Amino acid sequence: MDSSPFRSGNKKQSANKKSVDDYLVEFDKLYAGQLCEANLNILLRKKEQFVGTKCLNSALRFVASGIKNVKMRKLCAPHIQTILFELTLPLMLISEQEFNLWNENPIEYVRMQVDFSNPWNVKRTN
């Protein structure tokens, strides 16, 4: 009889692994597609109305990570050209505020463009 704590820990770890795998399968079947569509809707609304920077950035991140999944890539496929050329490419252009900053303080402008402490920098996300 081996009463090693490591053996019982392995059984528990296996049970946890199985439950995590079950959760991932359930999430993929029930929620991933709906979440992908919701984030696509946020991105596509950007063409017609104001969408906040944090919301837009979160939706871009979700879709970018979702493209790695076959199911979500199929959902995104019809919208890829719109996302790339009508949404993200214009975000890469310099705004009037950025242009003024460039003229007044080019060092600060460059610092802002490479500022990794701002997780909501849409240009970095693009």
N, C-alpha and C positions, 0 to 999 in steps of 0.2 A: 504494500500500500504506500503510495507516494502522496504525501500531503503537501507537496511543494506549492508555495503560493504562486509560483510562475505558471504551473499547469492550470490552475483555476483561472488565472488571469488570461491565459491564452484562450480558454473557452469563452470567457466573457468578451474578450477582444473579437473573437470570431463572431459571436452573437451581435456585437455592435457593428461589425463590418457588414454583416448580412442585413441588418436593419438600415444601415446607411445606403447600401446598394438598392434595397427595396424602395427607399425614399427617393433615390435618384431616378429610378425607373418610373415611379408614380409621378414625380415632378415632370419628367419629360413627357409622359402621356397626357397629363391633365392640365398642366399650367404653362409649360414652356412656350407653346404655340400662341396662347392667349397673351402672354407677356410680350412676346415678340411683336405681335400685331398691335398691341397698345403702344409700344415704343415706336413702331413704324408710323402709327397715326400721329404721334407727337411730332416726329420729324417732318411728315408731310404737311402738317398744319402750319409749320414754319413758313411755308410759301404764302399763306393767306393771312396769317395773324401773328402777333407777337408771341414768342415762346421765350421764357426766361432762360438765361445763360446756364444756370445749374440744371434745369430740366432738360434743355437741349443737349448739354454735355452728357448727362446720365443716359439719355436715349441713344446718343451716338455710341457711347461705351457699350451699352447693352447689345445693340445691333452688331457692333464690331466683334464682340465676343461670341454672339450668337451665330455669326457666319461660319464659325468653325464646326457647328452642328449641322448635319445633313438636312434634318427636318426644317430647321430655322433658315438655312440657306435657301431652301425652296420657297419659303414664305417671303424672303427678302429679294429674291431674284428679279421679280418684275419692277422693283423700286430702286435697284442699284444705280442705274443711270441717273435717275432723279436725285438720289441722295448724293452722288458724287458731283454732278455738274450743276445742279440747281441749289443745293444746300451747303455742302462742305466747301466747294471751290470758292463761292462768294465769301464765305467766312474767313478764307485765307487772305483776302484782299485787305489792304490797309484802310482803316476808317479815317474819317476826318480828324477825330480826336488823336488817333495814333500819328497821323501826319503832322499835326501841330506839335505833338510831343517830340517827334523826330527832329523838327526844325528847332525847337527850343532846347532840347536836352537829348541828343542822340544816344548818350551812354545809358540814360534811364530807359529809353525806348528798347535798346538791345537787352538790358537787364530784364525788363518785363517779358520779353519774348522767350527768354530762356529760364524764367523763374519757375523752378520745379516745386516750389512750396505752394503754388496755387493749383490745386487739383481741378479747378473749374476753367482753366485756360482752354478755350475751344480750339484755338489754333494748334496747341500741343496735342489735343485729342485727335484732331484731324490727321 
